[in-house]
Amino acid sequence: TTFSAVAMDAVGPDGASNSAGTLTDDVSGGTGTAYAQVGLTVSTDTTYTFSLFAKADQLSEIQLRCANFTTPGNGGVHFDLAAGAVGNAAGSGVSAADAKIEDAGGGWYRCSITFTTDATDTSGLLRIYMTNGENASVPRDGTSSVLIYGAQVEAGSTPSSYMPSNATTQGFRDAQTLTVPSSELG
């Protein structure tokens, strides 16, 4: 298992130069897993959604994965960035039914998984794996890469609009709601 580098060197779905990162393998040779991860402090018995924008580069598939939680365990879901489709679940605790993919235009897709912590969880890891098909083992020779932008975690069962933050701020917000007056319903 190896951590991958993320270089802020690509145009994101916002159209800005260097707003997106290229997630690249570590060039250690052979094949193996390659991912980026972030540690997360969570509340117990709470539903969260982990989302990000992703675009195919040298590889066209990723997996969003939870790790080191008691619940949901170590599991994730694959996403096909060429077809714009949710793939199969891997591991335990997160199902394909808990995943969504949305076309964001320009080859970018917003991918998300939803999971619920248990009565004892207060921390865990969220990972973005590059995958080769639904196999987490990829060539580690500098040719494995995907583009990523706007990763966020929030309380609730669906991703809300993207909420920019900086590397020192862990941003959470409550679920968003929309109220439509009954006179507008037709």
Phi, psi and chi 1 to 4 in degrees:
 res  aa     phi    psi   chi1   chi2   chi3   chi4
   1 THR       -  138.0  -58.2      -      -      -
   2 THR  -141.4  145.1 -175.4      -      -      -
   3 PHE   -82.0  145.2  -64.4  104.2      -      -
   4 SER  -106.3  157.8  -61.1      -      -      -
   5 ALA   -86.1  146.5      -      -      -      -
   6 VAL  -123.5  111.6  178.9      -      -      -
   7 ALA  -100.0  127.1      -      -      -      -
   8 MET   -79.7   84.7  -62.0  -54.7  -70.5      -
   9 ASP  -139.7   14.6   60.8   -3.6      -      -
  10 ALA  -127.9  157.1      -      -      -      -
  11 VAL   -78.0  125.6  174.5      -      -      -
  12 GLY   -86.1  179.7      -      -      -      -
  13 PRO   -65.9  -13.0   19.4  -27.1      -      -
  14 ASP   -81.4   -6.4   61.1   -6.9      -      -
  15 GLY    84.2   -1.0      -      -      -      -
  16 ALA   -87.2  138.7      -      -      -      -
  17 SER   -64.5  141.2  -64.9      -      -      -
  18 ASN    59.2   25.0  -58.2  -32.8      -      -
  19 SER   -91.7  -16.8   65.1      -      -      -
  20 ALA  -111.4  157.4      -      -      -      -
  21 GLY  -110.6  150.3      -      -      -      -
  22 THR   -99.2  114.1  -57.4      -      -      -
  23 LEU   -86.0  116.4  176.3   63.4      -      -
  24 THR  -126.5  146.4  -53.5      -      -      -
  25 ASP   -62.3  167.5   70.4   87.3      -      -
  26 ASP   -89.1    6.0   69.0  -11.4      -      -
  27 VAL    57.6   36.1 -165.1      -      -      -
  28 SER   -88.7   -4.8   61.3      -      -      -
  29 GLY    91.8  159.2      -      -      -      -
  30 GLY    69.8 -153.1      -      -      -      -
  31 THR  -127.7  159.7   59.8      -      -      -
  32 GLY   168.8 -175.0      -      -      -      -
  33 THR   -79.8  149.4   58.5      -      -      -
  34 ALA  -143.9  123.6      -      -      -      -
  35 TYR  -155.5  164.4   59.0   86.6      -      -
  36 ALA  -111.4  148.1      -      -      -      -
  37 GLN  -142.7  160.1   74.9  177.1   15.7      -
  38 VAL  -139.3  137.6   64.4      -      -      -
  39 GLY   -79.3  148.1      -      -      -      -
  40 LEU  -138.9  131.5 -177.2   67.7      -      -
  41 THR   -94.9  129.7  -59.4      -      -      -
  42 VAL  -128.2  165.6  -64.8      -      -      -
  43 SER   -92.1  151.9  -62.8      -      -      -
  44 THR   -73.5  155.0   58.0      -      -      -
  45 ASP    48.1   48.4  -64.9  -43.5      -      -
  46 THR  -131.1  140.6  -57.6      -      -      -
  47 THR   -90.3  132.1  -61.3      -      -      -
  48 TYR  -126.8  153.9  -70.1   98.0      -      -
  49 THR  -123.1  127.5  -62.7      -      -      -
  50 PHE  -105.7  122.5  171.8   35.7      -      -
  51 SER  -136.7  157.6   65.3      -      -      -
  52 LEU  -161.6  161.6   66.6   84.0      -      -
  53 PHE   -94.9  136.5  -66.0   85.4      -      -
  54 ALA  -138.9  150.5      -      -      -      -
  55 LYS  -141.0  139.9 -177.6  176.7 -179.7  177.1
  56 ALA   -61.4  142.6      -      -      -      -
  57 ASP  -130.5 -110.0 -164.6   34.9      -      -
  58 GLN   -73.0  -30.1  -62.2  -60.4  -41.8      -
  59 LEU  -115.0  158.4  -64.0  174.2      -      -
  60 SER  -123.7   18.2   61.6      -      -      -
  61 GLU  -139.7  145.3  -63.8 -167.4   14.8      -
  62 ILE  -134.1  169.3   62.3  168.8      -      -
  63 GLN  -133.2  129.6 -179.2 -169.1  100.0      -
  64 LEU   -94.7  131.4  -62.0 -175.9      -      -
  65 ARG  -140.9  141.1 -171.9  171.7 -175.7   89.2
  66 CYS   -95.0  143.4  -63.2      -      -      -
  67 ALA  -145.7  150.8      -      -      -      -
  68 ASN    64.8   19.5  -64.6    0.8      -      -
  69 PHE   -95.3  150.7  -70.5   94.6      -      -
  70 THR   -68.3  -49.6  -53.9      -      -      -
  71 THR  -131.1  121.4  -59.1      -      -      -
  72 PRO   -91.0    9.9   33.4  -35.5      -      -
  73 GLY    84.6 -156.8      -      -      -      -
  74 ASN  -106.7   96.2  -67.4  -40.2      -      -
  75 GLY  -157.1  161.4      -      -      -      -
  76 GLY  -160.5 -174.6      -      -      -      -
  77 VAL  -133.1  140.9  176.6      -      -      -
  78 HIS   -85.7  149.3  -67.1  -85.3      -      -
  79 PHE  -132.6  132.0  -65.0   88.2      -      -
  80 ASP   -97.2  108.2 -177.2  -26.4      -      -
  81 LEU   -80.9  -11.3  -56.2  174.1      -      -
  82 ALA   -84.7  -41.1      -      -      -      -
  83 ALA   -92.7  -14.0      -      -      -      -
  84 GLY    66.7   43.8      -      -      -      -
  85 ALA  -131.2  147.6      -      -      -      -
  86 VAL   -77.6  134.3  172.7      -      -      -
  87 GLY   -98.4 -153.3      -      -      -      -
  88 ASN   -84.6  159.9  -67.1  -41.5      -      -
  89 ALA   -82.4  154.3      -      -      -      -
  90 ALA  -134.6  141.4      -      -      -      -
  91 GLY    79.9 -150.3      -      -      -      -
  92 SER  -129.9  155.8   63.9      -      -      -
  93 GLY    93.2  -16.5      -      -      -      -
  94 VAL  -130.6  127.3  180.0      -      -      -
  95 SER  -109.5  162.8   73.5      -      -      -
  96 ALA   -62.2  -26.7      -      -      -      -
  97 ALA   -67.4  -20.2      -      -      -      -
  98 ASP   -93.5   14.5  -62.1  -38.9      -      -
  99 ALA  -121.7  150.9      -      -      -      -
 100 LYS  -140.8  150.2  -65.7 -179.6  175.0   80.7
 101 ILE  -134.9  135.5 -169.8  166.7      -      -
 102 GLU  -133.0  131.0  177.9 -176.9   -1.1      -
 103 ASP   -68.8  121.8 -170.6  -21.9      -      -
 104 ALA  -104.4    3.9      -      -      -      -
 105 GLY    87.6  154.1      -      -      -      -
 106 GLY    64.4   25.5      -      -      -      -
 107 GLY    86.1   -2.4      -      -      -      -
 108 TRP   -89.0  142.4  -73.0   94.9      -      -
 109 TYR  -129.5  140.4  -70.4   92.8      -      -
 110 ARG   -94.6  117.1 -172.1  162.1 -168.8 -154.6
 111 CYS  -107.8  142.2  -55.1      -      -      -
 112 SER  -149.3  150.2   66.4      -      -      -
 113 ILE  -128.3  149.2   58.5  171.8      -      -
 114 THR  -118.9  138.1  -61.2      -      -      -
 115 PHE  -145.7  158.4   62.4   95.4      -      -
 116 THR  -122.9  129.7  -58.3      -      -      -
 117 THR   -78.7  164.1   58.2      -      -      -
 118 ASP  -101.2 -169.2   66.4   16.6      -      -
 119 ALA   -72.6   -9.8      -      -      -      -
 120 THR  -116.8  -15.4   60.9      -      -      -
 121 ASP   -68.0  130.6  -83.3  -36.1      -      -
 122 THR  -130.2   -5.7   57.8      -      -      -
 123 SER  -159.9  161.7   64.8      -      -      -
 124 GLY  -175.0 -167.8      -      -      -      -
 125 LEU  -125.4  145.9  -59.4  169.6      -      -
 126 LEU  -117.5  132.6  -64.2  175.8      -      -
 127 ARG  -125.5  148.9  -67.6  179.7  174.5  161.7
 128 ILE  -117.8  104.4  -52.8  161.3      -      -
 129 TYR   -92.6  141.1  -80.4   85.1      -      -
 130 MET   -85.6  138.4  -66.9 -178.3  -74.5      -
 131 THR  -129.7  158.4   61.7      -      -      -
 132 ASN  -114.0   96.4 -168.2    1.9      -      -
 133 GLY    68.8 -137.0      -      -      -      -
 134 GLU  -100.2   17.7  -68.5 -163.6   -3.6      -
 135 ASN   -95.1  125.7 -179.0   -9.6      -      -
 136 ALA   -77.5   -3.2      -      -      -      -
 137 SER   -90.7  121.8 -175.8      -      -      -
 138 VAL  -125.9  158.9  -61.5      -      -      -
 139 PRO   -62.5  134.1  -19.5   30.0      -      -
 140 ARG  -110.1   65.6  -66.9 -166.2  -60.5 -163.7
 141 ASP  -130.4   20.0   59.5    1.7      -      -
 142 GLY    86.8    1.9      -      -      -      -
 143 THR  -106.0   -0.3   64.7      -      -      -
 144 SER   -99.9  115.6  -62.5      -      -      -
 145 SER  -156.5  151.3   62.8      -      -      -
 146 VAL  -139.4  159.2  -65.5      -      -      -
 147 LEU   -97.9  138.4  -56.1  179.6      -      -
 148 ILE  -133.9  152.7   58.2  174.5      -      -
 149 TYR  -157.9  142.5  171.3   89.4      -      -
 150 GLY    63.7   42.1      -      -      -      -
 151 ALA   -68.4  136.5      -      -      -      -
 152 GLN  -152.5  155.7   70.9 -176.1   31.1      -
 153 VAL  -126.7  137.2 -179.6      -      -      -
 154 GLU  -149.9  153.4   58.3 -163.4  -56.8      -
 155 ALA   -68.6  138.3      -      -      -      -
 156 GLY   124.4  169.5      -      -      -      -
 157 SER  -101.6    4.1   58.9      -      -      -
 158 THR  -141.3  150.2   58.5      -      -      -
 159 PRO   -73.1  135.1   23.5  -28.8      -      -
 160 SER   -90.3 -174.5   64.1      -      -      -
 161 SER   -60.2  153.5   56.7      -      -      -
 162 TYR   -59.9  135.3  172.8   58.4      -      -
 163 MET  -120.4   95.6  179.2  177.1   57.4      -
 164 PRO   -60.4  143.7  -18.1   28.8      -      -
 165 SER  -146.7  178.2   63.3      -      -      -
 166 ASN  -109.5  173.7   63.1   40.7      -      -
 167 ALA   -64.4  -18.3      -      -      -      -
 168 THR   -97.8   -4.0   61.0      -      -      -
 169 THR  -112.4  125.9  -57.1      -      -      -
 170 GLN   -96.5  104.2 -176.5  173.5  -19.9      -
 171 GLY   -94.1  126.6      -      -      -      -
 172 PHE  -124.3  148.3  -71.6  101.0      -      -
 173 ARG  -143.5  157.3   73.4  168.8  152.6 -144.2
 174 ASP   -68.8  161.3  -65.8  -31.5      -      -
 175 ALA   -57.7  143.1      -      -      -      -
 176 GLN   -85.7  150.1  -67.4  178.3  -39.6      -
 177 THR  -128.7  159.2   59.4      -      -      -
 178 LEU  -130.9  127.7  171.8   66.8      -      -
 179 THR  -112.4  126.7  -55.8      -      -      -
 180 VAL  -116.6  123.3  177.6      -      -      -
 181 PRO   -59.4  143.1  -17.8   26.6      -      -
 182 SER   -60.7  -27.8   59.0      -      -      -
 183 SER   -65.9  -19.2   62.0      -      -      -
 184 GLU   -88.4  -12.1  -62.7  -65.2  -40.2      -
 185 LEU   -83.4  137.0  -60.2  173.7      -      -
 186 GLY  -125.0      -      -      -      -      -
